[in-house]
Amino acid sequence: MTTGSGPRFNSRGTLVTCTAMFCDNEATHVLQFVPSEGNPERRGAYCKNCPERRIAPEAEVDAARERGVRIHGEHFDTTRLPLPDKRWRYREFTGEERAEIGLIKNEELVETCVRPGVFEWHKPSNENEEKIR
């Protein structure tokens, strides 16, 4: 599960922040994508307000997309549209996810950059610490 930028890059110095860009609030909810097969995929940890603002009724999203294409043509940028509620949901953390966040806060899980923009959480190893020193 992706989280925010961590203590070096936010104003509050907290270890787990909302995934939304420029939001330093503590993460409390999970944004999920629900594919047609029905197996929800976690898409990040957010504060309560951020995913709430991003999800809208599917009919409104479709109407906004049609209006944008009509005004701006085929190359209308849909990335600024809200997410349709048919495929996107948000919910509070489960007990397991809350425990995972607790491990991150206690620095028992650390984040590693796998490739640009892709990070993963794992237990810290002494080998990694020795390379840093």
DSSP file with accessible surface (Angstrom, degrees, kcal/mol):
  #  RESIDUE AA STRUCTURE BP1 BP2  ACC     N-H-->O    O-->H-N    N-H-->O    O-->H-N    TCO  KAPPA ALPHA  PHI   PSI    X-CA   Y-CA   Z-CA
    1    1 A M              0   0   38      0, 0.0     2,-0.2     0, 0.0    42,-0.1   0.000 360.0 360.0 360.0 130.6    0.0    0.0    0.0
    2    2 A T        -     0   0   72     40,-0.1    43,-2.7   118,-0.0     2,-0.2  -0.549 360.0-178.6 -81.2 145.5    1.4    3.4   -0.9
    3    3 A T        -     0   0   14      1,-0.2    15,-0.2    -2,-0.2    43,-0.1  -0.729  32.2 -72.5-128.6-177.1    1.6    6.1    1.6
    4    4 A G        -     0   0    9     13,-2.8    -1,-0.2    -2,-0.2    15,-0.2   0.073  59.6 -79.2 -72.8-170.2    2.8    9.7    1.7
    5    5 A S        -     0   0   58     13,-0.3     3,-0.3     1,-0.2     4,-0.1   0.552  63.5-128.9 -77.2 -13.1    6.3   11.1    1.6
    6    6 A G    >   -     0   0    9      1,-0.2     3,-1.3     2,-0.1     4,-0.4  -0.226  43.4 -46.3  89.9 178.6    7.4   10.6    5.2
    7    7 A P  T 3  S+     0   0   60      0, 0.0     3,-0.5     0, 0.0    -1,-0.2   0.715 125.1  59.8 -67.4 -24.7    9.0   12.9    7.7
    8    8 A R  T 3  S+     0   0  223     -3,-0.3    -2,-0.1     1,-0.2     7,-0.1   0.725 112.7  37.1 -74.7 -20.8   11.7   14.5    5.6
    9    9 A F  S <  S+     0   0  154     -3,-1.3     2,-0.3    -4,-0.1    -1,-0.2   0.278 103.5  72.2-119.7  11.2    9.3   15.9    3.1
   10   10 A N  S >  S-     0   0   18     -3,-0.5     3,-0.5    -4,-0.4    14,-0.0  -0.911  74.1-123.8-129.3 161.9    6.2   17.1    5.0
   11   11 A S  T 3  S+     0   0  104     -2,-0.3    -1,-0.1     1,-0.2    13,-0.0   0.718 106.6  50.8 -74.9 -21.6    5.5   19.9    7.4
   12   12 A R  T 3  S-     0   0  149      2,-0.1    -1,-0.2    12,-0.1    13,-0.0   0.588  95.7-132.8 -94.0 -14.2    4.3   17.7   10.3
   13   13 A G    <   +     0   0   43     -3,-0.5     2,-0.2     1,-0.2    -2,-0.1   0.702  51.4 152.3  72.1  17.7    7.2   15.3   10.5
   14   14 A T        -     0   0   46     -8,-0.2    -1,-0.2    10,-0.2     3,-0.1  -0.509  48.5-135.3 -82.5 153.3    5.0   12.3   10.7
   15   15 A L  S    S+     0   0   49      1,-0.2     2,-0.5    -9,-0.2    -1,-0.1   0.743  91.5  39.3 -80.2 -25.6    6.1    8.9    9.4
   16   16 A V  S    S+     0   0    1    -10,-0.1    11,-0.6     8,-0.1     2,-0.2  -0.952  71.4 165.6-130.3 114.2    2.8    8.1    7.5
   17   17 A T  B     -A   26   0A   1     -2,-0.5   -13,-2.8     9,-0.2     9,-0.2  -0.736  45.6 -72.4-118.6 172.6    0.9   10.7    5.6
   18   18 A C        -     0   0    1      7,-2.5   -13,-0.3    -2,-0.2    28,-0.3  -0.286  37.3-129.7 -60.3 144.3   -1.8   10.7    3.0
   19   19 A T  S    S+     0   0   39     26,-2.5    27,-0.1   -17,-0.2    -1,-0.1   0.756  77.2 107.6 -68.9 -24.4   -0.8    9.5   -0.4
   20   20 A A  S >  S-     0   0   23     25,-0.2     3,-1.7     1,-0.1    -2,-0.0  -0.283  84.3-101.4 -60.8 137.0   -2.4   12.6   -2.0
   21   21 A M  T 3  S+     0   0  152      1,-0.3    -1,-0.1   -17,-0.1     3,-0.1  -0.314 103.5   8.9 -60.0 136.4    0.2   15.1   -3.3
   22   22 A F  T 3  S+     0   0  193      1,-0.2     2,-0.5    -3,-0.1    -1,-0.3   0.622  97.7 122.0  68.3  15.3    0.7   18.1   -1.0
   23   23 A C    <   +     0   0   18     -3,-1.7    -1,-0.2    -5,-0.2    -5,-0.1  -0.947  34.9 178.9-110.2 121.3   -1.4   16.5    1.8
   24   24 A D        +     0   0   38     -2,-0.5   -10,-0.2    -7,-0.1    -1,-0.1   0.256  40.9 123.0-101.4   8.7    0.4   16.1    5.2
   25   25 A N  S    S-     0   0   52      1,-0.1    -7,-2.5    -8,-0.1     2,-0.1  -0.351  73.2 -94.2 -69.7 155.1   -2.6   14.6    7.0
   26   26 A E  B     -A   17   0A  91     -9,-0.2    22,-0.3     1,-0.1     2,-0.3  -0.442  42.2-112.1 -69.6 138.2   -2.4   11.2    8.7
   27   27 A A        +     0   0    2    -11,-0.6    20,-0.3     1,-0.1    -1,-0.1  -0.539  50.2 151.7 -73.3 132.9   -3.6    8.3    6.5
   28   28 A T        +     0   0   56     18,-2.6    65,-1.8    -2,-0.3     2,-0.3   0.448  55.1  53.3-134.0 -15.6   -6.7    6.6    7.8
   29   29 A H  E     -BC  46  92B  14     17,-3.3    17,-3.1    63,-0.2     2,-0.4  -0.867  65.8-133.1-128.2 160.7   -8.5    5.2    4.7
   30   30 A V  E     -BC  45  91B   0     61,-3.2    61,-1.9    -2,-0.3     2,-0.5  -0.943  13.8-143.7-114.9 131.8   -7.7    3.0    1.7
   31   31 A L  E     - C   0  90B   2     13,-2.2    12,-3.5    -2,-0.4    13,-0.4  -0.835  25.4-165.4 -91.5 130.2   -8.7    3.9   -1.8
   32   32 A Q  E     -BC  42  89B  30     57,-3.1    57,-2.1    -2,-0.5     2,-0.5  -0.943  18.7-149.5-122.1 143.6   -9.7    0.8   -3.8
   33   33 A F  E     -BC  41  88B  46      8,-2.3     8,-2.7    -2,-0.4    55,-0.2  -0.935  13.8-156.2-104.7 130.8  -10.2    0.0   -7.5
   34   34 A V        -     0   0   26     53,-3.6    -2,-0.0    -2,-0.5    54,-0.0  -0.881  10.7-158.0-111.1 101.2  -12.9   -2.6   -8.1
   35   35 A P    >   -     0   0   12      0, 0.0     3,-1.9     0, 0.0    53,-0.0  -0.219  36.5 -98.0 -70.7 169.9  -12.3   -4.3  -11.5
   36   36 A S  T 3  S+     0   0   89      1,-0.3    -2,-0.0     2,-0.1    51,-0.0   0.781 123.8  63.0 -61.7 -25.1  -15.1   -6.1  -13.3
   37   37 A E  T 3  S-     0   0  142      2,-0.1    -1,-0.3     1,-0.1    -3,-0.0   0.691 110.6-124.3 -72.0 -20.9  -13.9   -9.4  -11.9
   38   38 A G    <   +     0   0   38     -3,-1.9    -2,-0.1     1,-0.2    -1,-0.1   0.489  68.3 128.5  95.6   2.8  -14.7   -8.1   -8.4
   39   39 A N        -     0   0  123      2,-0.0    -1,-0.2     0, 0.0    -2,-0.1  -0.782  55.6-137.1 -93.0 101.8  -11.3   -8.4   -6.6
   40   40 A P        -     0   0   68      0, 0.0     2,-0.4     0, 0.0    -6,-0.2  -0.231  12.4-149.9 -61.2 142.2  -10.6   -5.0   -5.2
   41   41 A E  E     -B   33   0B  81     -8,-2.7    -8,-2.3     2,-0.0     2,-0.3  -0.950  15.5-124.5-113.6 130.7   -7.1   -3.6   -5.5
   42   42 A R  E     -B   32   0B  93     -2,-0.4   -10,-0.2   -10,-0.2     3,-0.1  -0.573  26.5-178.9 -72.9 132.0   -5.6   -1.3   -2.8
   43   43 A R  E     -     0   0B 104    -12,-3.5     2,-0.2     1,-0.4   -11,-0.1   0.234  53.8 -48.5-118.5  12.3   -4.4    1.9   -4.5
   44   44 A G  E     -     0   0B   0    -13,-0.4   -13,-2.2     2,-0.0     2,-0.5  -0.570  52.8 -85.6 140.1 159.4   -3.1    3.9   -1.5
   45   45 A A  E     +B   30   0B   0    -43,-2.7   -26,-2.5   -15,-0.2     2,-0.3  -0.861  48.9 172.5 -98.6 127.5   -3.5    5.2    2.0
   46   46 A Y  E     -B   29   0B  18    -17,-3.1   -17,-3.3    -2,-0.5   -18,-2.6  -0.892  35.0-106.9-131.0 160.8   -5.3    8.5    2.3
   47   47 A C        -     0   0    7    -20,-0.3     3,-0.2    -2,-0.3   -20,-0.1  -0.350  49.5 -96.9 -75.5 171.5   -6.8   10.8    4.9
   48   48 A K  S  > S+     0   0  112    -22,-0.3     4,-0.9     1,-0.2    -1,-0.1   0.885 118.6  48.3 -61.5 -39.4  -10.6   10.8    5.2
   49   49 A N  H  > S+     0   0   82      1,-0.2     4,-1.7     2,-0.1    -1,-0.2   0.842  99.9  63.1 -74.7 -34.8  -11.1   13.9    3.0
   50   50 A C  H  > S+     0   0    5      1,-0.2     4,-1.0     2,-0.2     3,-0.2   0.944 107.6  37.4 -65.3 -50.7   -8.9   13.2    0.0
   51   51 A P  H  > S+     0   0    0      0, 0.0     4,-1.1     0, 0.0     3,-0.3   0.870 112.1  61.5 -70.2 -28.2  -10.6   10.1   -1.5
   52   52 A E  H  < S+     0   0   87     -4,-0.9     3,-0.3     1,-0.2    -2,-0.2   0.899 106.7  45.3 -60.3 -39.1  -14.0   11.5   -0.6
   53   53 A R  H  < S+     0   0  182     -4,-1.7    -1,-0.2     1,-0.2    -3,-0.1   0.739 110.6  54.7 -74.7 -24.8  -13.3   14.5   -2.9
   54   54 A R  H  < S+     0   0   97     -4,-1.0    29,-4.0    -3,-0.3     2,-0.4   0.647  94.3  75.3 -86.0 -17.4  -11.9   12.3   -5.7
   55   55 A I  E  <  +d   83   0C  33     -4,-1.1    34,-0.0    -3,-0.3     3,-0.0  -0.845  55.8 167.4-104.5 133.6  -14.9    9.9   -6.1
   56   56 A A  E     -d   84   0C  13     27,-2.6    29,-2.1    -2,-0.4     5,-0.1  -0.928  46.5 -74.5-136.8 160.6  -18.2   11.1   -7.8
   57   57 A P    >>  -     0   0   56      0, 0.0     4,-1.9     0, 0.0     3,-0.6  -0.295  45.0-122.2 -56.1 139.3  -21.3    9.3   -9.2
   58   58 A E  H 3> S+     0   0   67      1,-0.2     4,-2.7     2,-0.2     5,-0.2   0.861 110.1  56.7 -54.8 -39.5  -20.5    7.5  -12.4
   59   59 A A  H 3> S+     0   0   76      1,-0.2     4,-2.3     2,-0.2    -1,-0.2   0.899 107.2  49.1 -62.4 -39.2  -23.2    9.5  -14.4
   60   60 A E  H <> S+     0   0  122     -3,-0.6     4,-2.3     2,-0.2    -1,-0.2   0.898 111.4  49.1 -66.0 -40.4  -21.6   12.8  -13.4
   61   61 A V  H  X S+     0   0    1     -4,-1.9     4,-2.4     2,-0.2    -2,-0.2   0.932 111.8  48.8 -65.2 -43.8  -18.1   11.6  -14.4
   62   62 A D  H  X S+     0   0   58     -4,-2.7     4,-2.6     1,-0.2    -2,-0.2   0.915 111.6  49.4 -61.7 -42.4  -19.4   10.4  -17.8
   63   63 A A  H  X S+     0   0   42     -4,-2.3     4,-2.5    -5,-0.2    -1,-0.2   0.914 111.2  49.1 -64.4 -41.4  -21.2   13.7  -18.4
   64   64 A A  H  X S+     0   0   18     -4,-2.3     4,-2.4     2,-0.2    -1,-0.2   0.897 111.2  50.3 -65.2 -38.5  -18.0   15.7  -17.5
   65   65 A R  H  X S+     0   0   86     -4,-2.4     4,-2.5     2,-0.2     5,-0.2   0.944 111.8  47.2 -64.3 -46.5  -16.0   13.5  -19.9
   66   66 A E  H  X S+     0   0  127     -4,-2.6     4,-2.4     1,-0.2    -2,-0.2   0.914 112.8  49.2 -61.5 -43.2  -18.5   14.0  -22.8
   67   67 A R  H  X S+     0   0  122     -4,-2.5     4,-2.4     2,-0.2     5,-0.2   0.925 111.5  49.7 -62.9 -42.2  -18.6   17.7  -22.2
   68   68 A G  H  X S+     0   0    7     -4,-2.4     4,-3.3     1,-0.2     5,-0.4   0.914 111.9  47.0 -63.5 -42.9  -14.7   17.9  -22.1
   69   69 A V  H  X S+     0   0   54     -4,-2.5     4,-2.0     2,-0.2    -1,-0.2   0.904 112.0  51.4 -66.0 -39.6  -14.4   15.9  -25.4
   70   70 A R  H  < S+     0   0  178     -4,-2.4    -2,-0.2    -5,-0.2    -1,-0.2   0.919 120.0  34.4 -64.2 -40.5  -17.1   18.1  -27.0
   71   71 A I  H  < S+     0   0  114     -4,-2.4    -2,-0.2    -5,-0.2    -1,-0.2   0.914 133.2  25.4 -81.7 -42.6  -15.3   21.3  -26.0
   72   72 A H  H  < S-     0   0  130     -4,-3.3     3,-0.4     1,-0.3    -3,-0.2   0.489 103.3-126.9-105.6  -6.3  -11.6   20.2  -26.2
   73   73 A G    ><  -     0   0   31     -4,-2.0     3,-1.4    -5,-0.4    -1,-0.3  -0.284  51.5 -37.3  90.3-175.4  -11.7   17.4  -28.7
   74   74 A E  T 3  S+     0   0  169      1,-0.3    -1,-0.2    -4,-0.1    -5,-0.1   0.729 129.2  62.6 -58.9 -26.2  -10.5   13.8  -28.7
   75   75 A H  T 3  S+     0   0  183     -3,-0.4    -1,-0.3    -6,-0.1    -2,-0.1   0.136  70.1 147.9 -93.1  22.9   -7.3   14.7  -26.7
   76   76 A F    <   -     0   0   47     -3,-1.4     2,-0.9     1,-0.1    -7,-0.1  -0.343  53.9-119.9 -59.3 130.8   -9.2   16.0  -23.7
   77   77 A D    >   -     0   0   85      1,-0.2     3,-0.6    -9,-0.1    -1,-0.1  -0.649  31.6-179.0 -79.0 106.1   -7.2   15.3  -20.5
   78   78 A T  G >   +     0   0   65     -2,-0.9     3,-1.6     1,-0.2    -1,-0.2   0.517  61.0  91.3 -85.0  -3.9   -9.3   13.0  -18.3
   79   79 A T  G 3  S+     0   0  112      1,-0.3    -1,-0.2     0, 0.0    -2,-0.0   0.740  83.4  55.3 -67.0 -19.7   -6.8   12.7  -15.5
   80   80 A R  G <  S+     0   0  222     -3,-0.6    -1,-0.3     2,-0.0    -2,-0.1   0.525  87.1 101.1 -89.0  -5.9   -8.4   15.7  -13.7
   81   81 A L  S <  S-     0   0   30     -3,-1.6   -20,-0.1     1,-0.1    -3,-0.0  -0.433  82.2-103.1 -73.7 152.6  -11.9   14.1  -13.7
   82   82 A P        -     0   0   50      0, 0.0   -27,-0.2     0, 0.0    -1,-0.1  -0.240  41.6 -97.4 -66.3 166.9  -13.1   12.5  -10.5
   83   83 A L  E     -d   55   0C  25    -29,-4.0   -27,-2.6     1,-0.1     2,-0.2  -0.714  40.3-112.3 -87.3 135.8  -13.1    8.8  -10.2
   84   84 A P  E >>  -d   56   0C  22      0, 0.0     4,-1.6     0, 0.0     3,-1.2  -0.468  15.1-135.3 -72.2 137.0  -16.4    7.0  -11.0
   85   85 A D  T 34 S+     0   0   68    -29,-2.1   -30,-0.0     1,-0.3    -2,-0.0   0.634  98.1  72.4 -68.9 -11.4  -18.1    5.4   -8.0
   86   86 A K  T 34 S+     0   0  105      1,-0.2    -1,-0.3     3,-0.0     3,-0.0   0.871 115.9  19.8 -68.8 -33.6  -18.9    2.2  -10.0
   87   87 A R  T <4 S+     0   0   78     -3,-1.2   -53,-3.6     1,-0.1     2,-0.4   0.565 119.0  65.5-110.5 -15.3  -15.2    1.2  -10.0
   88   88 A W  E  <  +C   33   0B  36     -4,-1.6     2,-0.3   -55,-0.2   -55,-0.2  -0.926  51.5 162.3-120.8 139.4  -13.7    3.2   -7.0
   89   89 A R  E     -C   32   0B 117    -57,-2.1   -57,-3.1    -2,-0.4     2,-0.3  -0.934  19.5-151.6-140.0 163.6  -14.4    3.0   -3.3
   90   90 A Y  E     +C   31   0B  74     -2,-0.3     2,-0.3   -59,-0.2   -59,-0.2  -0.988  17.9 170.7-138.8 150.1  -12.7    4.1   -0.1
   91   91 A R  E     -C   30   0B  68    -61,-1.9   -61,-3.2    -2,-0.3     3,-0.1  -0.964  37.5 -89.4-149.3 163.0  -12.9    2.5    3.3
   92   92 A E  E     -C   29   0B 126     -2,-0.3   -63,-0.2   -63,-0.3   -64,-0.0  -0.350  59.7 -82.5 -70.5 160.5  -11.3    2.8    6.7
   93   93 A F        -     0   0   14    -65,-1.8    -1,-0.1     1,-0.1     2,-0.1  -0.292  42.3-126.9 -60.0 144.8   -8.2    0.7    7.5
   94   94 A T     >  -     0   0   62     -3,-0.1     4,-2.7     1,-0.1     5,-0.2  -0.391  33.0 -99.0 -78.1 171.1   -8.8   -2.9    8.5
   95   95 A G  H  > S+     0   0   53      1,-0.2     4,-2.2     2,-0.2     5,-0.1   0.899 126.2  51.2 -59.1 -40.5   -7.1   -4.1   11.8
   96   96 A E  H  > S+     0   0  159      2,-0.2     4,-2.1     1,-0.2    -1,-0.2   0.911 111.2  46.7 -64.3 -43.2   -4.3   -5.7    9.7
   97   97 A E  H  > S+     0   0    7      2,-0.2     4,-2.5     1,-0.2    -2,-0.2   0.899 110.3  53.2 -67.7 -37.7   -3.7   -2.5    7.8
   98   98 A R  H  X S+     0   0  127     -4,-2.7     4,-2.2     1,-0.2    -2,-0.2   0.907 109.3  49.7 -62.5 -38.8   -3.7   -0.4   11.0
   99   99 A A  H  X S+     0   0   61     -4,-2.2     4,-2.2     2,-0.2    -2,-0.2   0.901 108.8  52.4 -65.7 -39.8   -1.1   -2.8   12.4
  100  100 A E  H  X S+     0   0   40     -4,-2.1     4,-2.0     2,-0.2    -2,-0.2   0.927 109.4  48.7 -61.6 -43.5    1.0   -2.4    9.2
  101  101 A I  H  X S+     0   0    8     -4,-2.5     4,-2.6     1,-0.2    -1,-0.2   0.901 108.5  55.1 -63.3 -38.8    0.8    1.4    9.6
  102  102 A G  H  X S+     0   0   26     -4,-2.2     4,-1.9     1,-0.2    -1,-0.2   0.906 106.2  50.9 -60.5 -40.6    1.9    0.9   13.3
  103  103 A L  H  <>S+     0   0   64     -4,-2.2     5,-3.0     2,-0.2     6,-1.0   0.894 109.9  50.1 -63.8 -39.0    5.0   -1.0   12.2
  104  104 A I  H ><5S+     0   0    5     -4,-2.0     3,-1.7     4,-0.2    -2,-0.2   0.944 110.1  49.8 -64.6 -45.0    5.9    1.8    9.8
  105  105 A K  H 3<5S+     0   0   79     -4,-2.6    -1,-0.2     1,-0.3    -2,-0.2   0.844 110.8  49.6 -63.2 -33.5    5.5    4.4   12.5
  106  106 A N  T 3<5S-     0   0  110     -4,-1.9    -1,-0.3    -5,-0.2    -2,-0.2   0.307 115.6-118.5 -85.6   6.1    7.7    2.3   14.8
  107  107 A E  T < 5S+     0   0  131     -3,-1.7    -3,-0.2     2,-0.2    -2,-0.1   0.766  81.3 124.1  59.8  30.6   10.3    2.0   12.0
  108  108 A E  S   <S+     0   0   98     -5,-3.0     2,-0.4    -6,-0.2    -4,-0.2   0.565  74.5  44.9 -90.7 -14.2    9.9   -1.8   11.9
  109  109 A L  S    S-     0   0   26     -6,-1.0     2,-0.3    14,-0.2    14,-0.2  -0.997  78.1-166.0-123.3 135.7    9.0   -1.5    8.2
  110  110 A V  E     -E  122   0D  48     12,-3.4    12,-2.1    -2,-0.4     2,-0.4  -0.900  18.6-119.7-122.6 154.8   11.1    0.7    6.0
  111  111 A E  E     -E  121   0D  72     -2,-0.3     2,-0.4    10,-0.2    10,-0.2  -0.739  25.6-171.1 -96.5 136.2   10.4    2.0    2.5
  112  112 A T  E     -E  120   0D  53      8,-2.6     8,-2.3    -2,-0.4     2,-0.6  -0.989  25.4-123.6-126.9 137.1   12.7    1.2   -0.4
  113  113 A C  E     -E  119   0D  73     -2,-0.4     6,-0.3     6,-0.2    -2,-0.0  -0.672  25.5-179.7 -78.8 118.6   12.7    2.7   -3.9
  114  114 A V  E    S-     0   0D  69      4,-2.8    -1,-0.2    -2,-0.6     5,-0.2   0.883  71.3 -26.5 -83.5 -45.0   12.3   -0.2   -6.4
  115  115 A R  E >  S-E  118   0D 152      3,-1.5     3,-3.0     0, 0.0    -1,-0.4  -0.937 100.9 -48.7-158.8 167.4   12.3    2.0   -9.5
  116  116 A P  T 3  S+     0   0  127      0, 0.0     3,-0.1     0, 0.0    -3,-0.0  -0.178 129.3   2.2 -50.1 122.6   11.3    5.6  -10.0
  117  117 A G  T 3  S+     0   0   69      1,-0.1     2,-0.5    -3,-0.0    -4,-0.0   0.395 111.8 100.0  82.9  -3.4    7.9    6.1   -8.5
  118  118 A V  E <   +E  115   0D  52     -3,-3.0    -4,-2.8     2,-0.0    -3,-1.5  -0.966  45.7 171.2-122.0 120.9    7.6    2.6   -7.2
  119  119 A F  E     -E  113   0D  99     -2,-0.5     2,-0.3    -6,-0.3    -6,-0.2  -0.882  12.1-163.2-124.4 154.4    8.4    1.9   -3.5
  120  120 A E  E     -E  112   0D 107     -8,-2.3    -8,-2.6    -2,-0.3     2,-0.4  -0.974  16.0-129.3-136.5 154.5    8.0   -1.2   -1.3
  121  121 A W  E     +E  111   0D  53     -2,-0.3     2,-0.3   -10,-0.2   -10,-0.2  -0.822  36.2 152.8-102.1 139.6    7.9   -1.8    2.5
  122  122 A H  E     -E  110   0D  47    -12,-2.1   -12,-3.4    -2,-0.4     3,-0.1  -0.972  49.7 -79.5-154.5 167.3   10.1   -4.4    4.1
  123  123 A K        -     0   0  164     -2,-0.3   -14,-0.2   -14,-0.2   -15,-0.1  -0.474  56.3-104.7 -69.7 140.7   11.7   -5.1    7.5
  124  124 A P        -     0   0   49      0, 0.0     2,-0.4     0, 0.0    -1,-0.1  -0.384  36.1-152.1 -66.2 144.3   15.0   -3.2    7.9
  125  125 A S     >  -     0   0   43      1,-0.1     4,-1.7    -3,-0.1     3,-0.3  -0.928  20.7-131.9-118.5 147.6   18.1   -5.3    7.5
  126  126 A N  H  > S+     0   0  117     -2,-0.4     4,-2.3     1,-0.2     5,-0.2   0.840 107.5  63.4 -63.0 -30.3   21.5   -4.7    9.2
  127  127 A E  H  > S+     0   0  123      1,-0.2     4,-1.7     2,-0.2    -1,-0.2   0.934 104.0  45.8 -60.5 -45.6   23.1   -5.2    5.7
  128  128 A N  H  > S+     0   0   61     -3,-0.3     4,-1.5     1,-0.2    -1,-0.2   0.901 111.4  52.8 -64.4 -39.7   21.3   -2.2    4.4
  129  129 A E  H  X S+     0   0   73     -4,-1.7     4,-1.7     1,-0.2    -1,-0.2   0.890 107.0  52.2 -64.4 -38.9   22.2   -0.1    7.4
  130  130 A E  H  < S+     0   0  138     -4,-2.3    -1,-0.2     1,-0.2    -2,-0.2   0.886 107.0  52.8 -65.3 -36.9   25.9   -1.0    7.0
  131  131 A K  H  < S+     0   0  152     -4,-1.7    -1,-0.2     1,-0.2    -2,-0.2   0.860 107.8  52.1 -65.3 -34.0   25.9    0.1    3.4
  132  132 A I  H  <        0   0  144     -4,-1.5    -1,-0.2    -5,-0.1    -2,-0.2   0.884 360.0 360.0 -71.0 -37.8   24.4    3.5    4.4
  133  133 A R     <        0   0  221     -4,-1.7    -3,-0.1    -5,-0.1    -2,-0.1   0.696 360.0 360.0 -74.7 360.0   27.1    4.1    7.1
